[in-house]
Every structure is written in C-alpha cells, then in structure tokens.
Amino acid sequence: MVLRVALAVVSLGITVAAKDGVAQDLKGPAKKSYELDISAGKQWTDSGIDVLSGTRLAVSATGTVQFEQAPAAGPDGLTRGWKDLLRVLPVNNGGRGALLGRIGNVEYSPAFLIGSQKEVRCTGPGRLFLGVNEESDGSATGSFHVTIQVLEVGSATAPDLATSAADPTKLNSKIPGVDAALFEKVPRRIQDEAGDPGDMVNFLIIGTEEQMKQAFSNAGWVIVDKTKKAAVLHGLVSSLTKQSYVEVPMSELFLFGRSQDYGFAHAEPFQVVETRHHLRVWKAPFEVNGQTLWIGAATHDIGIERDQRNNGITHKIDPNVDDERKYVAQTLAETGVIKQVGYFRPEHPLTEAKTATGGGFHSDGNVLILVCGQQ
C-alpha cells in the first residue's frame, strides 16, 4: 500500500538549499538507508530528514514499547479496545503504541500510520517527524528501531506552499479570474436560518468536487455528519469498531439560500464537543474561468458561551479568525492537491463584526484563495 502524504531527504547525506520557498539542487546519493531509534514517552521526534515532492520512502521498524497494565506493543500497535474511545491519540484509527509519521509543521500537518512497514510517497516538501501513537502525557517506555530507505528522491523544484501560505503579504501572485468582479458576486458573510449575518467568508477553493474533498481528506479533515440521525448511526458504528467519534454535526448556516454543502472538522477525540477547527463550504452558482468555485467560512471553536439570540448555549469561536484561515491554508497546502495559494482583499473588506450568536471577531480582510491541480 502506498500512502500519499506530504514528505524528502535533507541532511544525513542529502542536502537541499531553500530560496524563496522553492527547494534547490539536491546533492548526495539518490538512494540511501538511514537508521533511527524512536523512544516512547516523547510523542514526536525530529528525524533530521527533509523530503521533497515525489520522494518515495520505504520505512520499516522493529522493537516494542510498553504501557502500564498492557502487553508490549510492536510498531503496529495494540489492538484497539473500549478504553481507546476515551483516549486522545494522534491517529484515531491506529493502535495505541503504533509507529507514526508526520511531515512539516507538527501544529498543522496530519499524523499518519506507519506501523512495522510502509512505503510512503510524498506529495510536498517538509521535515519528517516520527513518533508513537500515545497520549501526550508520554506514559510509555521502550523504543522502535526505524530504517528508512530512499527509493526515489523526488522533485527539488516544487514550491513550498505551506511556508508561503502563512503570510498574505508574501503572496502577491495574481490568480486568473480572482478579481473585484468576482467578489461582487461572492458574499462577505454567511447567515443563520433567520437571515442574520454570521461568520465571514474567508477562503475560496477553485477545483472539482473530487479535488476539494481529496485536499481536505489528505490534510486529515473529516466530513462531519449532517443530521442527528446520521450522527447516532455513525457514533454507534465508531463505538463498535472502537474508534473515537469526531464527526459531530455542526449547525446549519446558509449561503445562496441553502445550508452548507459540506462541513469539515479537525478535532481531537473526546474534546470534539467543546473545541475543534471547523468550516463550511458551498458550491457557488457561478464558475471561475470554467472551473468550479467553492466558498468557505472557517472558524475555531475554543469553548462555550451564551447565545445572545435566545440565552442558550453555543460555541465560542477564536475572535482572530485569520488564525483559522492560516490553519486551513497550511493544512491544505501540503496535500499535493493544491497548486497555487494566494490572497485577495476585496473592496470594503470585513475587518470586524459579530457572529449570528453575538460573539465578536476580527480580520485583516484578506480572503484565502486555493487553486487545485498538479504542482
């Protein structure tokens, strides 16, 4: 099985120089093996290895890690049990104690399961981190001995989109069709069922439905359940398979007279009810240069607050919504599905407002633009 993630090899024998977000010439052998020891008790270990777009790695591991009152776990991890439903593990569908990988910024990049053996094909540049599928308290002991063989070096010319995506001031490249005329048709905000203005529109995706969904999937976002009935059934299946349920539905908000076409979330198991990164997307009734346009609003739930409409309870969002826009940019930029990242500041930009429930938020007014396609 080939796992497509953002992974490349620098240092330890292969050298990459970076300039203006673009990887330069590689030096060193195209194929080489590296051996590392990854200790439990520390969730992520910097391998010192950087990868490029198209790098292909063969990763294998031996050894065991030990948790209290549990059998020793090999690199494939322990068989999931009922108690795992309450554990906050980096990879929800992986066994506790399994060997994991991660590429790039550990704050944004999704963790992926390696186990005892896996071939990894990389979709973008970044530093490789290895770790153990355990809770953040690091209660396990032991270690894995990991061997990494470079099967294919990959391309040294692909842009480092994740780095450049973080700062709107560094992205001035014009994206065809994204102009003031387009934003005359793009609403600035979404609405609740009563028509009250809510979250701001802070990102656009240009690409097919399949490309859009693949980008989110590659980045570790999940499609949330749309109805309570679906949530009950999904939650039951997750429980029976001993996986934490993170696809909790989000409220319906509206654009172009309809509720969101898709809701996506990034959340930690067991904490998903109170805090999670989440967003909604709508297919626009118009295109950009013949391509499908998806309009999105992303916010970060950070707690609970009073709903000022009805004195009920609702989620409190991080008022700095630009941080969530940055989170979307950096998670999707490393997926291999996004070929261009940009920002556009429309006329009369939204810089400060309140949500439909009364919570305040602020922004620099820039809208993130993500274009799908081959880099």
C-alpha positions in Angstrom: 0.0 0.0 0.0 1.3 3.4 -0.9 0.4 6.3 1.5 0.3 9.7 -0.1 1.3 12.3 2.3 3.4 15.5 2.3 7.1 14.1 2.9 12.1 14.5 1.4 15.6 13.9 2.4 18.0 16.7 3.6 20.9 16.2 5.9 22.1 12.8 6.8 23.7 12.7 3.3 21.3 14.6 1.0 21.4 18.3 1.0 18.7 20.8 0.0 19.1 24.6 -0.1 15.9 26.7 0.0 15.3 30.1 -1.5 12.1 32.0 -1.8 10.1 28.9 -0.8 11.5 26.8 -3.6 13.8 23.8 -2.9 17.0 23.9 -4.9 19.5 21.3 -6.2 20.0 18.1 -4.3 23.5 16.8 -3.5 24.3 13.3 -2.5 23.2 9.7 -3.4 19.7 9.3 -4.8 19.2 6.1 -2.7 20.4 5.5 0.8 19.3 3.9 4.1 19.1 5.7 7.5 18.6 4.2 10.9 17.0 5.9 13.8 15.8 5.0 17.3 12.5 6.4 18.3 11.8 6.4 22.0 8.4 6.2 23.6 7.5 8.9 26.1 8.0 11.7 23.6 5.2 12.0 21.1 7.3 13.4 18.2 11.0 13.0 17.4 12.7 15.2 14.7 14.3 12.7 12.3 16.6 15.4 10.8 15.4 14.2 7.4 13.6 16.5 4.9 11.6 15.2 2.0 10.6 16.6 -1.4 7.6 16.4 -3.6 7.6 12.9 -5.1 10.1 11.5 -2.7 9.4 7.8 -2.2 10.5 6.1 1.1 10.4 2.6 2.4 10.1 2.7 6.2 10.3 -0.4 8.4 10.6 -0.7 12.2 11.3 -3.3 14.9 11.2 -3.1 18.7 8.5 -2.7 21.4 7.0 -0.1 23.7 5.4 -0.8 27.0 2.3 0.8 28.6 1.3 0.1 32.2 -1.0 -2.9 32.7 -0.9 -3.7 29.0 1.1 -6.2 26.8 4.1 -5.0 24.9 3.3 -3.2 21.7 5.2 -3.6 18.4 5.3 -1.0 15.7 1.8 -1.9 14.5 0.4 -1.0 18.0 -2.0 -2.8 20.3 -5.4 -3.9 19.2 -7.9 -1.2 19.9 -10.2 -1.7 23.0 -13.1 0.1 24.6 -10.9 2.3 26.7 -9.4 3.7 23.5 -12.7 5.5 22.9 -11.6 7.8 25.8 -8.0 8.3 24.8 -6.8 11.2 22.8 -4.4 9.7 20.3 -2.8 11.4 17.3 -4.1 8.7 14.9 -7.7 7.8 15.7 -7.8 4.5 13.7 -4.3 3.3 14.8 -3.4 1.0 17.6 -2.0 2.5 20.8 1.8 2.4 20.6 2.0 2.2 16.8 4.8 4.0 14.9 3.6 7.2 13.3 5.0 9.8 10.9 4.3 13.4 10.3 5.7 15.9 7.7 6.3 19.6 8.2 5.0 21.8 11.0 3.7 19.5 13.7 1.0 22.1 14.5 -0.6 21.8 11.1 0.4 18.6 9.3 -1.7 15.4 9.9 -0.1 12.4 11.5 -0.2 9.1 9.6 0.2 5.5 10.5 3.5 3.7 9.5 3.4 0.5 11.6 6.0 -2.1 11.1 6.4 -1.5 7.3 5.1 1.0 4.8 6.0 2.6 1.5 5.4 6.4 1.6 5.1 8.6 -1.5 5.5 12.2 -0.6 3.3 15.0 -2.0 5.3 18.0 -0.8 8.5 19.2 0.9 9.0 19.1 4.7 10.8 17.7 7.7 9.9 14.2 8.7 9.0 13.6 12.3 8.5 10.1 13.8 6.5 9.2 16.9 4.5 6.8 18.9 0.7 6.7 18.9 0.3 7.6 22.6 -1.3 10.3 24.7 0.5 13.5 25.2 1.5 12.6 28.8 4.1 10.1 27.4 3.5 7.2 29.8 5.0 4.5 27.6 8.6 3.2 27.8 10.7 1.4 25.2 11.7 2.3 21.6 11.5 1.4 18.0 14.5 0.9 15.6 13.5 2.5 12.3 15.1 2.0 8.9 14.3 4.5 6.1 15.4 3.8 2.5 15.1 6.5 -0.1 13.6 4.8 -3.2 13.1 7.9 -5.2 14.4 11.4 -4.4 11.6 13.4 -5.9 11.5 16.9 -7.4 13.5 19.8 -6.0 11.6 22.5 -7.9 8.1 22.3 -6.3 7.2 25.4 -4.4 6.9 25.2 -0.6 3.3 26.3 -0.5 2.9 25.6 3.2 5.5 28.1 4.2 4.4 30.9 1.9 0.7 30.3 2.7 1.2 31.5 6.2 1.7 35.2 5.3 -0.7 37.1 3.0 1.9 39.8 2.4 4.2 37.4 0.7 1.6 36.1 -1.8 1.0 38.8 -4.4 0.8 36.5 -7.5 -2.4 37.1 -9.5 -4.8 34.2 -9.9 -6.7 34.4 -13.2 -10.4 35.2 -12.6 -9.9 36.2 -9.0 -10.6 40.0 -9.1 -13.0 42.7 -8.0 -15.7 41.5 -10.5 -15.7 38.0 -8.9 -16.0 39.4 -5.4 -19.1 41.4 -6.5 -20.8 38.0 -6.6 -19.1 36.5 -3.5 -21.0 37.3 -0.3 -18.9 38.7 2.6 -20.7 36.7 5.2 -22.9 33.6 5.7 -26.2 33.7 7.5 -28.2 31.8 10.1 -31.7 30.4 9.4 -33.3 33.7 10.3 -31.1 35.6 7.8 -28.9 37.2 10.5 -25.3 37.7 9.3 -22.8 35.3 10.8 -19.2 34.1 10.1 -17.2 35.8 7.4 -16.3 34.2 4.1 -12.5 33.8 4.5 -11.5 31.3 1.8 -12.2 30.1 -1.7 -11.2 26.9 -3.4 -11.1 26.6 -7.2 -11.3 23.0 -8.4 -13.6 20.0 -8.9 -15.6 18.5 -6.0 -13.3 15.5 -6.0 -10.2 17.7 -5.8 -11.7 19.7 -3.0 -12.7 16.7 -0.9 -9.3 15.0 -1.6 -7.4 18.0 -0.3 -9.3 18.0 3.0 -9.0 14.2 3.3 -5.2 14.3 2.7 -4.9 17.0 5.3 -6.7 15.0 8.0 -10.0 16.9 7.9 -13.2 14.8 8.2 -16.6 15.4 6.7 -19.0 15.9 9.6 -22.4 14.2 9.8 -25.1 16.5 8.5 -28.1 15.2 10.6 -28.6 14.0 14.1 -29.9 10.6 12.8 -26.7 10.2 10.8 -24.7 11.2 13.9 -26.4 8.5 16.0 -25.7 5.8 13.4 -22.1 6.9 12.8 -21.4 7.2 16.5 -22.7 3.7 17.0 -20.5 2.3 14.3 -17.5 4.1 15.6 -18.1 2.7 19.1 -18.5 -0.9 17.7 -15.2 -0.5 15.9 -13.6 1.1 19.0 -12.8 4.3 17.1 -13.4 7.8 18.7 -16.3 9.7 17.1 -15.1 13.0 15.7 -17.7 13.7 13.0 -20.1 15.5 15.4 -22.6 17.6 13.3 -22.3 21.4 13.1 -25.2 23.8 12.9 -26.6 24.6 9.6 -25.8 28.1 8.2 -26.8 29.5 4.9 -25.3 30.9 1.7 -27.1 31.3 -1.7 -30.4 30.3 0.1 -29.2 26.9 1.2 -27.3 25.2 4.0 -23.7 24.2 3.6 -22.9 21.5 1.0 -20.1 20.1 3.2 -18.9 20.6 6.8 -15.3 19.6 7.6 -13.6 19.4 11.0 -10.3 18.8 12.6 -10.7 17.7 16.2 -9.2 15.7 19.0 -11.3 12.7 20.2 -13.2 13.3 23.4 -12.7 17.0 23.2 -14.6 17.4 19.9 -17.8 18.7 21.6 -16.1 21.8 23.1 -13.1 22.6 20.8 -12.4 21.9 17.2 -11.3 23.5 13.9 -14.2 23.5 11.6 -15.5 25.0 8.4 -18.4 25.0 5.9 -18.2 25.1 2.1 -20.8 25.9 -0.5 -20.6 25.3 -4.3 -21.0 28.7 -5.9 -23.7 29.1 -8.6 -21.0 30.6 -10.9 -17.6 29.5 -12.0 -14.1 31.0 -12.3 -12.7 30.6 -15.8 -14.8 27.5 -16.3 -13.8 25.9 -13.0 -16.0 25.1 -10.0 -15.7 27.6 -7.2 -16.2 26.6 -3.5 -16.9 29.3 -1.0 -15.9 28.7 2.6 -16.1 30.0 6.1 -13.7 28.7 8.7 -13.7 29.3 12.5 -12.0 27.6 15.5 -14.3 26.6 18.4 -12.4 27.3 21.6 -15.1 26.8 24.2 -18.7 27.5 25.2 -20.5 30.9 25.6 -24.0 32.3 25.9 -26.1 32.6 22.7 -27.3 36.2 22.7 -30.2 35.4 20.5 -32.1 33.1 22.9 -29.9 33.0 26.1 -29.0 29.4 25.2 -25.5 27.8 24.9 -23.4 27.9 21.8 -19.8 27.5 20.8 -17.4 30.4 21.4 -15.0 31.0 18.4 -11.5 32.3 18.5 -12.1 36.0 17.6 -8.9 36.2 15.5 -10.4 34.3 12.5 -7.3 34.9 10.5 -5.6 32.3 12.6 -8.1 29.7 11.4 -7.7 30.9 7.8 -3.9 30.3 8.2 -4.7 26.9 9.6 -6.7 26.0 6.6 -4.0 27.3 4.3 -1.2 25.4 5.9 -3.0 22.1 6.3 -4.3 22.0 2.7 -1.1 23.4 1.1 0.9 20.3 2.0 -1.6 17.8 0.5 -0.3 17.6 -3.1 -3.7 18.7 -4.4 -3.2 22.5 -4.2 -1.0 24.0 -7.0 -1.4 27.7 -6.1 -2.1 29.7 -3.0 -3.0 33.4 -2.9 -4.9 36.1 -1.1 -7.3 38.7 -2.3 -8.5 41.8 -0.4 -11.9 42.8 -1.8 -13.3 46.3 -1.8 -15.0 47.1 1.6 -13.3 44.2 3.4 -14.8 42.8 6.5 -12.5 43.6 9.4 -14.7 43.5 12.5 -18.2 42.1 13.2 -20.3 39.8 15.4 -21.5 36.3 14.6 -25.2 35.4 14.4 -25.0 34.3 18.1 -23.4 37.6 19.2 -19.7 36.7 19.6 -17.2 39.2 18.1 -14.4 38.5 15.6 -11.8 40.5 13.7 -9.8 40.0 10.5 -7.3 41.8 8.2 -10.0 41.4 5.5 -8.0 39.1 3.2 -9.6 36.1 1.6 -7.6 32.9 1.1 -7.6 31.5 -2.5 -6.6 27.9 -3.1 -6.3 26.5 -6.6 -6.4 22.7 -7.1 -4.2 20.9 -9.6 -0.8 19.5 -10.2 2.2 21.5 -8.9 
